[in-house]
Amino acid sequence: MAVDLRTSVQRGVSRLRREINRKTSELASLKGDLKKHLRVFKLLGGNQAGRGRARGRTRRRATVDWNGVFKSLPNNFTIDDLAKKGGARRKSRLYLRQVLVRWGKQKKIKRTDRGKYQKA
């Protein structure tokens, strides 16, 4: 009984190895075909619109030095003044409000009036 089980398992292993080898060669063939097609596609001028950046990837911008932005602000300022500063130019108003709230929690600024702030 143990011999029959052992031979059965050996046959299964052999069958799986043959299948893996067959699939591996098929995969290598498909990869070769893909390379050929990509070469021809590139020669035909394909993918003109996507040049310069890979699809789905975005460039990461440099982080903003918010302490430097804070130091460059006058003692009394508005959110518009903040938006005009170097690193804050590309940020949305909502993000700038979040920065102001963070500075308020850190006791760096006080809100004097609606939309107006003062350095503490």
LUMNU-573625 format. One line per field, with one value per atom (N, C-alpha, C, O): residue number from 0; atom name; x, y, z. Coordinates in Angstrom, 3 decimals, decimal comma. Example, Ala and Ser with C-alpha at 12.3 -4.5 7.8 and 13.67 -1.06 7.14 Angstrom:
i	c(0	0	0	0	1	1	1	1)
at	c(N	CA	C	O	N	CA	C	O)
xx	c(13,190	12,300	13,200	14,236	12,850	13,670	12,900	13,409)
yy	c(-5,690	-4,500	-3,300	-3,319	-2,250	-1,060	0,030	1,138)
zz	c(7,800	7,800	7,800	8,465	7,080	7,140	7,870	8,039)
END
This chain:
i	c(0	0	0	0	1	1	1	1	2	2	2	2	3	3	3	3	4	4	4	4	5	5	5	5	6	6	6	6	7	7	7	7	8	8	8	8	9	9	9	9	10	10	10	10	11	11	11	11	12	12	12	12	13	13	13	13	14	14	14	14	15	15	15	15	16	16	16	16	17	17	17	17	18	18	18	18	19	19	19	19	20	20	20	20	21	21	21	21	22	22	22	22	23	23	23	23	24	24	24	24	25	25	25	25	26	26	26	26	27	27	27	27	28	28	28	28	29	29	29	29	30	30	30	30	31	31	31	31	32	32	32	32	33	33	33	33	34	34	34	34	35	35	35	35	36	36	36	36	37	37	37	37	38	38	38	38	39	39	39	39	40	40	40	40	41	41	41	41	42	42	42	42	43	43	43	43	44	44	44	44	45	45	45	45	46	46	46	46	47	47	47	47	48	48	48	48	49	49	49	49	50	50	50	50	51	51	51	51	52	52	52	52	53	53	53	53	54	54	54	54	55	55	55	55	56	56	56	56	57	57	57	57	58	58	58	58	59	59	59	59	60	60	60	60	61	61	61	61	62	62	62	62	63	63	63	63	64	64	64	64	65	65	65	65	66	66	66	66	67	67	67	67	68	68	68	68	69	69	69	69	70	70	70	70	71	71	71	71	72	72	72	72	73	73	73	73	74	74	74	74	75	75	75	75	76	76	76	76	77	77	77	77	78	78	78	78	79	79	79	79	80	80	80	80	81	81	81	81	82	82	82	82	83	83	83	83	84	84	84	84	85	85	85	85	86	86	86	86	87	87	87	87	88	88	88	88	89	89	89	89	90	90	90	90	91	91	91	91	92	92	92	92	93	93	93	93	94	94	94	94	95	95	95	95	96	96	96	96	97	97	97	97	98	98	98	98	99	99	99	99	100	100	100	100	101	101	101	101	102	102	102	102	103	103	103	103	104	104	104	104	105	105	105	105	106	106	106	106	107	107	107	107	108	108	108	108	109	109	109	109	110	110	110	110	111	111	111	111	112	112	112	112	113	113	113	113	114	114	114	114	115	115	115	115	116	116	116	116	117	117	117	117	118	118	118	118	119	119	119	119)
at	c(N	CA	C	O	N	CA	C	O	N	CA	C	O	N	CA	C	O	N	CA	C	O	N	CA	C	O	N	CA	C	O	N	CA	C	O	N	CA	C	O	N	CA	C	O	N	CA	C	O	N	CA	C	O	N	CA	C	O	N	CA	C	O	N	CA	C	O	N	CA	C	O	N	CA	C	O	N	CA	C	O	N	CA	C	O	N	CA	C	O	N	CA	C	O	N	CA	C	O	N	CA	C	O	N	CA	C	O	N	CA	C	O	N	CA	C	O	N	CA	C	O	N	CA	C	O	N	CA	C	O	N	CA	C	O	N	CA	C	O	N	CA	C	O	N	CA	C	O	N	CA	C	O	N	CA	C	O	N	CA	C	O	N	CA	C	O	N	CA	C	O	N	CA	C	O	N	CA	C	O	N	CA	C	O	N	CA	C	O	N	CA	C	O	N	CA	C	O	N	CA	C	O	N	CA	C	O	N	CA	C	O	N	CA	C	O	N	CA	C	O	N	CA	C	O	N	CA	C	O	N	CA	C	O	N	CA	C	O	N	CA	C	O	N	CA	C	O	N	CA	C	O	N	CA	C	O	N	CA	C	O	N	CA	C	O	N	CA	C	O	N	CA	C	O	N	CA	C	O	N	CA	C	O	N	CA	C	O	N	CA	C	O	N	CA	C	O	N	CA	C	O	N	CA	C	O	N	CA	C	O	N	CA	C	O	N	CA	C	O	N	CA	C	O	N	CA	C	O	N	CA	C	O	N	CA	C	O	N	CA	C	O	N	CA	C	O	N	CA	C	O	N	CA	C	O	N	CA	C	O	N	CA	C	O	N	CA	C	O	N	CA	C	O	N	CA	C	O	N	CA	C	O	N	CA	C	O	N	CA	C	O	N	CA	C	O	N	CA	C	O	N	CA	C	O	N	CA	C	O	N	CA	C	O	N	CA	C	O	N	CA	C	O	N	CA	C	O	N	CA	C	O	N	CA	C	O	N	CA	C	O	N	CA	C	O	N	CA	C	O	N	CA	C	O	N	CA	C	O	N	CA	C	O	N	CA	C	O	N	CA	C	O	N	CA	C	O	N	CA	C	O	N	CA	C	O	N	CA	C	O	N	CA	C	O	N	CA	C	O	N	CA	C	O	N	CA	C	O	N	CA	C	O	N	CA	C	O	N	CA	C	O	N	CA	C	O	N	CA	C	O	N	CA	C	O	N	CA	C	O)
xx	c(0,816	0,000	0,866	0,583	1,933	2,814	3,568	3,846	3,904	4,627	3,733	4,197	2,458	1,527	1,346	1,276	1,272	1,108	2,352	2,258	3,509	4,772	4,889	5,246	4,598	4,688	3,649	3,909	2,506	1,463	1,909	1,701	2,522	3,004	4,152	4,224	5,057	6,165	5,655	6,184	4,633	4,044	3,437	3,573	2,767	2,173	3,228	3,051	4,337	5,445	6,039	6,299	6,256	6,813	5,880	6,334	4,579	3,605	3,608	3,541	3,686	3,711	4,981	4,925	6,120	7,378	7,328	7,791	6,759	6,625	5,730	6,031	4,642	3,701	4,365	4,174	5,144	5,860	6,857	6,949	7,603	8,563	7,859	8,342	6,712	5,966	5,476	5,589	4,931	4,423	5,566	5,395	6,725	7,876	8,324	8,610	8,389	8,773	7,720	8,049	6,461	5,387	5,489	5,283	5,804	5,955	7,127	7,013	8,253	9,411	9,067	9,479	8,316	7,896	6,994	7,152	6,060	5,166	5,918	5,604	6,902	7,707	8,480	8,598	9,007	9,701	8,765	9,131	7,554	6,567	6,223	6,083	6,091	5,776	6,884	6,595	8,142	9,262	9,229	9,455	8,948	8,880	7,770	7,976	6,602	5,482	5,752	5,384	6,384	6,698	7,704	7,601	8,671	9,651	8,964	9,237	8,074	7,356	6,463	6,380	5,802	4,931	5,714	5,244	6,911	7,754	8,209	8,240	8,563	8,975	7,844	8,087	6,624	5,476	5,074	4,129	5,788	5,495	4,379	3,679	4,201	3,135	3,433	4,586	2,374	2,454	3,057	3,865	2,683	3,184	2,690	3,429	1,438	0,839	1,441	1,476	1,910	2,377	3,852	4,394	4,512	5,950	6,253	5,495	7,368	7,832	7,491	8,193	6,434	6,029	5,324	4,525	5,603	4,954	3,499	3,170	2,647	1,223	0,959	1,480	0,150	-0,216	0,742	0,460	1,855	2,822	2,772	2,557	2,969	3,005	4,347	4,994	4,744	5,991	5,738	4,713	6,664	6,542	7,222	8,391	6,483	7,039	7,859	7,689	8,752	9,573	8,678	7,697	9,018	8,219	8,408	9,472	7,375	7,385	7,974	7,628	8,853	9,411	8,437	8,540	7,490	6,441	6,994	6,428	8,088	8,701	9,265	9,157	9,868	10,374	9,256	9,386	8,156	6,995	6,448	6,094	6,378	5,868	6,734	6,215	8,047	8,961	8,853	9,078	8,508	8,438	7,128	6,995	6,166	4,892	5,025	5,825	4,240	4,242	3,535	2,944	3,598	2,977	1,474	0,919	0,803	-0,630	-0,779	-0,261	-1,479	-1,588	-2,951	-3,691	-3,255	-4,488	-4,121	-2,948	-5,124	-4,876	-4,390	-3,665	-4,798	-4,316	-2,819	-2,099	-2,348	-0,908	-0,149	0,915	-0,702	-0,079	-0,052	0,938	-1,144	-1,241	-0,238	0,130	0,210	1,156	2,600	3,472	2,865	4,237	4,696	3,888	6,006	6,628	6,096	5,507	6,279	5,899	4,400	3,913	3,670	2,228	1,449	0,231	2,109	1,400	0,578	-0,530	1,085	0,402	-0,567	-1,168	-0,716	-1,579	-2,990	-3,186	-3,967	-5,365	-5,670	-4,934	-6,764	-7,191	-7,481	-7,170	-8,069	-8,382	-7,101	-7,056	-6,079	-4,809	-4,189	-3,640	-4,281	-3,716	-4,458	-3,840	-5,776	-6,524	-6,060	-5,984	-5,753	-5,249	-3,900	-3,625	-3,069	-1,778	-2,008	-1,337	-2,968	-3,267	-3,794	-3,431	-4,634	-5,137	-3,988	-3,928	-3,079	-1,920	-1,073	-0,635	-0,836	-0,064	-0,796	-0,164	-2,116	-2,891	-2,741	-2,593	-2,778	-2,601	-1,199	-0,999	-0,230	1,146	1,407	2,527	0,344	0,428	1,363	1,957	1,496	2,320	1,526	2,089	0,203	-0,641	-1,910	-2,283	-2,567	-3,879	-4,782	-4,345	-6,025	-6,996	-7,559	-8,140	-7,398	-7,874	-9,265	-10,078	-9,539	-10,837	-11,041	-10,182	-12,179	-12,467	-11,465	-11,426	-10,657	-9,675	-8,417	-7,563	-8,281	-7,112	-6,416	-7,063	-5,108	-4,315	-3,182	-2,773	-2,676	-1,566	-0,562	-0,941	0,715	1,742	1,725	1,567	1,889	1,864	3,237	3,411)
yy	c(-1,192	0,000	1,264	2,202	1,300	2,449	2,646	3,778	1,532	1,608	2,236	3,069	1,854	2,405	3,912	4,677	4,321	5,744	6,522	7,616	5,950	6,602	6,766	7,846	5,729	5,825	6,793	7,510	6,817	7,751	9,199	10,051	9,460	10,811	11,164	12,296	10,210	10,456	10,773	11,666	10,054	10,336	11,739	12,464	12,109	13,448	14,535	15,544	14,325	15,289	15,392	16,494	14,254	14,251	14,963	15,732	14,707	15,340	16,862	17,618	17,302	18,730	19,392	20,505	18,724	19,277	19,442	20,448	18,440	18,546	19,725	20,477	19,874	20,976	22,328	23,266	22,431	23,677	23,998	25,147	22,998	23,220	23,681	24,576	23,069	23,441	24,890	25,665	25,247	26,609	27,628	28,746	27,249	28,150	28,465	29,619	27,432	27,690	28,519	29,374	28,272	29,055	30,517	31,422	30,748	32,099	32,807	33,976	32,110	32,701	33,083	34,137	32,228	32,523	33,756	34,613	33,844	34,999	36,289	37,342	36,211	37,395	37,852	39,054	36,919	37,265	37,948	38,943	37,409	38,024	39,442	40,352	39,617	40,935	41,929	43,056	41,538	42,421	42,833	43,998	41,884	42,199	43,203	44,184	42,958	43,860	45,258	46,255	45,338	46,639	47,394	48,612	46,684	47,311	47,901	49,036	47,122	47,597	48,780	49,755	48,696	49,771	51,066	52,145	50,950	52,119	52,701	53,920	51,837	52,311	53,031	53,967	52,602	53,229	54,536	55,198	54,901	56,163	56,045	57,023	54,902	54,701	55,379	55,663	55,638	56,217	57,615	57,942	58,446	59,811	60,660	61,492	60,447	61,278	60,994	61,887	59,795	59,425	59,640	59,157	60,338	60,514	61,421	62,342	61,151	61,985	61,448	61,740	60,674	60,207	58,879	58,705	57,952	56,649	56,778	57,591	56,000	56,081	55,658	54,649	56,441	56,099	56,615	56,526	57,145	57,668	59,188	59,806	59,764	61,208	61,630	60,895	62,806	63,323	63,851	64,474	63,595	64,084	65,436	65,585	66,409	67,745	67,818	67,031	68,791	68,989	69,432	70,146	69,010	69,380	70,861	71,430	71,460	72,885	73,088	72,371	74,054	74,422	75,402	76,613	74,863	75,709	76,657	77,729	76,289	77,214	78,427	79,551	78,201	79,314	80,200	81,423	79,583	80,352	81,173	82,339	80,576	81,277	82,484	83,557	82,314	83,410	84,556	85,714	84,236	85,283	86,070	87,086	85,615	86,326	87,540	87,523	88,607	89,746	89,373	88,298	90,262	89,961	89,781	88,893	90,585	90,454	90,053	90,728	88,967	88,465	87,819	87,545	87,586	86,893	85,609	85,351	84,816	83,579	83,897	83,108	85,068	85,491	85,763	85,415	86,392	86,628	85,304	85,171	84,339	83,018	82,352	81,722	82,495	81,845	82,415	81,738	83,654	84,287	83,892	84,160	83,266	82,887	81,704	80,886	81,622	80,651	79,236	78,795	78,520	77,113	76,885	75,806	77,910	77,751	78,061	77,881	78,519	78,930	77,831	78,086	76,630	75,521	74,757	73,771	75,202	74,488	75,057	76,241	74,198	74,629	75,430	75,371	76,174	76,956	76,050	76,393	74,909	73,972	73,510	73,425	73,217	72,783	73,918	73,691	75,139	76,277	76,501	76,863	76,289	76,401	75,353	75,624	74,161	73,112	73,509	73,236	74,156	74,638	75,685	75,680	76,591	77,629	77,021	77,474	76,015	75,337	74,680	74,739	74,055	73,417	74,451	74,218	75,610	76,670	77,193	77,534	77,254	77,693	76,729	77,157	75,429	74,428	74,482	74,183	74,869	74,974	76,320	76,610	77,139	78,461	79,407	80,298	79,220	80,120	81,341	82,421	81,169	82,268	82,344	81,405	83,513	83,714	84,249	85,028	83,840	84,360	85,655	85,645	86,767	88,056	88,369	88,956	87,982	88,242	87,186	86,334	87,252	86,266	86,420	87,447	85,382	85,380	86,177	86,339	86,683	87,467	86,798	86,302	86,794	86,102	86,983	87,914	86,677	87,432	86,432	85,436	86,708	85,847	86,029	87,142	84,928	85,002	85,308	85,408)
zz	c(0,000	0,000	0,000	-0,746	0,841	0,921	-0,386	-0,783	-1,063	-2,337	-3,397	-4,176	-3,443	-4,414	-4,196	-5,158	-2,970	-2,655	-3,064	-3,620	-2,786	-3,135	-4,651	-5,120	-5,419	-6,881	-7,422	-8,388	-6,822	-7,252	-7,054	-7,918	-5,908	-5,634	-6,578	-7,055	-6,857	-7,775	-9,172	-9,835	-9,629	-10,934	-10,967	-11,953	-9,874	-9,787	-9,856	-10,540	-9,138	-9,146	-10,544	-11,026	-11,198	-12,548	-13,524	-14,371	-13,405	-14,276	-14,078	-15,047	-12,824	-12,534	-13,060	-13,584	-12,927	-13,451	-14,966	-15,502	-15,659	-17,119	-17,490	-18,417	-16,769	-17,029	-16,778	-17,552	-15,700	-15,395	-16,506	-16,937	-16,972	-18,060	-19,328	-20,022	-19,631	-20,834	-20,724	-21,675	-19,555	-19,356	-19,363	-19,851	-18,827	-18,822	-20,232	-20,549	-21,103	-22,493	-23,206	-24,029	-22,895	-23,508	-23,072	-23,881	-21,800	-21,290	-21,969	-22,337	-22,138	-22,801	-24,239	-24,723	-24,915	-26,283	-26,327	-27,197	-25,399	-25,351	-25,038	-25,592	-24,157	-23,845	-25,076	-25,314	-25,860	-27,098	-28,086	-28,712	-28,222	-29,107	-28,643	-29,460	-27,345	-26,811	-27,138	-27,539	-26,976	-27,299	-28,760	-29,086	-29,639	-31,075	-31,352	-32,066	-30,789	-31,019	-30,457	-31,079	-29,302	-28,729	-29,586	-29,736	-30,145	-31,027	-32,255	-32,647	-32,851	-34,037	-33,667	-34,414	-32,524	-32,072	-31,883	-32,245	-31,314	-31,104	-32,443	-32,608	-33,400	-34,723	-35,447	-36,210	-35,211	-35,850	-35,175	-35,605	-34,126	-33,445	-32,441	-32,175	-31,892	-30,912	-29,602	-29,275	-28,852	-27,513	-27,527	-26,658	-28,494	-28,566	-27,398	-26,870	-26,997	-25,948	-24,582	-23,735	-24,347	-23,016	-22,790	-21,796	-23,667	-23,486	-22,319	-22,013	-21,673	-20,588	-19,211	-18,243	-19,107	-17,789	-17,943	-18,863	-17,071	-17,125	-16,707	-15,844	-17,299	-17,007	-15,567	-15,091	-14,896	-13,536	-12,480	-11,285	-12,904	-11,940	-11,957	-13,000	-10,817	-10,727	-10,172	-9,426	-10,544	-10,003	-8,608	-8,331	-7,766	-6,406	-6,321	-6,678	-5,851	-5,709	-4,434	-3,502	-4,431	-3,244	-2,087	-2,290	-0,899	0,257	0,563	0,320	1,092	1,395	2,786	3,725	2,911	4,206	4,854	4,662	5,622	6,196	7,251	7,464	7,916	8,876	8,152	8,640	6,989	6,186	5,675	5,651	5,265	4,813	5,978	5,804	7,155	8,333	8,670	8,978	8,612	8,943	7,944	8,297	6,699	5,673	5,718	5,034	6,511	6,615	7,528	8,464	7,264	8,189	9,492	9,596	10,482	11,780	11,663	12,310	10,869	10,606	9,146	8,257	8,899	7,532	7,318	8,262	6,049	5,672	4,944	4,672	4,635	3,896	2,479	1,874	1,952	0,629	0,661	-0,275	1,751	1,895	1,929	1,324	2,636	2,720	1,344	0,972	0,596	-0,713	-1,707	-2,666	-1,493	-2,425	-2,160	-2,986	-1,032	-0,685	-1,519	-1,959	-1,731	-2,618	-2,598	-3,585	-1,530	-1,488	-1,426	-1,762	-0,993	-0,818	-2,086	-2,112	-3,127	-4,345	-4,973	-5,445	-4,992	-5,678	-4,775	-5,202	-3,550	-2,606	-2,661	-2,932	-2,401	-2,406	-1,144	-0,159	-1,195	-0,028	1,166	2,306	0,897	1,975	2,674	3,901	1,902	2,488	3,302	4,380	2,776	3,501	4,816	5,817	4,826	6,077	7,086	8,285	6,591	7,481	8,086	9,254	7,274	7,781	8,859	9,891	8,615	9,610	10,913	11,998	10,812	12,014	12,768	13,996	12,028	12,670	13,396	14,523	12,746	13,390	14,627	15,627	14,560	15,719	16,881	18,025	16,601	17,656	18,253	19,431	17,417	17,890	18,576	18,996	18,680	19,309	18,567	19,175	17,273	16,468	16,026	15,848	15,847	15,380	16,214	16,918	16,105	16,695	15,602	14,755	15,617	14,660	15,231	16,316	14,522	15,020	14,509	15,224	13,284	12,670	11,605	11,379	10,964	9,921	8,780	8,102	8,582	7,510	7,824	6,952	9,059	9,434	10,612	11,534	10,564	11,576	12,036	11,341	13,221	13,799	14,362	14,979	14,143	14,732	16,238	16,738	16,957	18,428	18,972	20,187)
END
